[in-house]
Amino acid sequence: MATCPECDAEIEVDEYDVDKGDLISCPDCGSNLEVTGLSPLELDIAGDDDDDDDEEEEEAVVEGEAEDLDIEDEEAEEEEDWDE
């Protein structure tokens, strides 16, 4: 037995069926929980890794676009030099 850190509900989990780092859901409140300890069984609220990955991808795209703009500016300057 373990306790949900969000709603304090008793969660029946067999410690032999889970490993450290496994994710489970609280049947009462629906919180995503991570197994942080096995003996005794400990649960913690799981972080939203998916949201963090999406933000990092968005930042990479924005940075990539900025680099593309810098390259275009440099190419435009080079063309101007050739025109003179």
C-alpha positions in Angstrom: 0.0 0.0 0.0 1.1 3.5 -0.8 -0.5 6.9 -0.3 -1.2 9.4 -3.1 0.8 12.6 -2.3 -1.9 14.7 -4.0 -5.1 13.5 -2.3 -3.9 11.1 0.5 -5.8 8.2 -0.9 -4.6 4.7 -0.2 -3.3 3.1 -3.4 -3.0 -0.6 -3.6 0.2 -1.4 -5.5 2.2 -4.6 -5.2 5.9 -3.4 -4.8 6.9 -6.5 -6.8 5.0 -5.4 -9.8 6.6 -2.0 -10.1 10.1 -0.6 -10.5 11.6 2.7 -9.4 10.7 5.3 -12.0 7.5 3.6 -13.1 4.5 5.8 -13.6 1.1 5.0 -12.2 -2.2 6.9 -11.9 -4.1 7.6 -8.7 -7.6 5.9 -9.0 -9.2 8.6 -6.8 -7.8 11.9 -8.2 -6.2 10.8 -11.4 -2.8 12.3 -10.6 0.2 10.9 -12.5 2.5 9.4 -9.9 6.1 8.2 -10.1 7.5 5.3 -8.0 10.4 6.9 -6.1 11.1 4.2 -3.6 10.4 0.5 -3.3 10.9 -0.6 0.3 8.8 1.0 1.6 6.8 1.9 -1.5 7.0 5.7 -2.1 5.1 7.7 -4.7 5.7 11.3 -5.8 3.8 13.5 -8.3 5.3 12.9 -11.7 6.7 15.9 -13.6 5.2 16.9 -17.0 8.2 15.9 -19.1 6.2 16.0 -22.3 5.5 19.8 -21.8 9.2 20.5 -21.2 10.2 18.6 -24.3 7.7 20.6 -26.4 9.0 23.9 -25.0 12.6 22.9 -25.8 11.6 22.0 -29.4 9.9 25.4 -29.8 12.9 27.2 -28.6 15.2 25.3 -30.9 12.9 26.2 -33.9 12.9 29.9 -32.9 16.7 29.9 -32.5 17.1 28.1 -35.9 14.9 30.8 -37.5 17.1 33.5 -36.0 20.2 31.9 -37.3 18.6 31.7 -40.8 17.9 35.4 -40.6 21.5 36.2 -39.7 22.7 34.2 -42.7 20.3 36.0 -45.0 21.5 39.4 -43.7 25.1 38.4 -44.3 24.3 37.2 -47.8 22.5 40.5 -48.6 25.6 42.5 -47.3 27.9 40.4 -49.5 25.7 41.1 -52.6 25.8 44.8 -51.8 29.6 44.6 -51.7 29.7 43.0 -55.1 27.4 45.7 -56.6 29.8 48.5 -55.6 
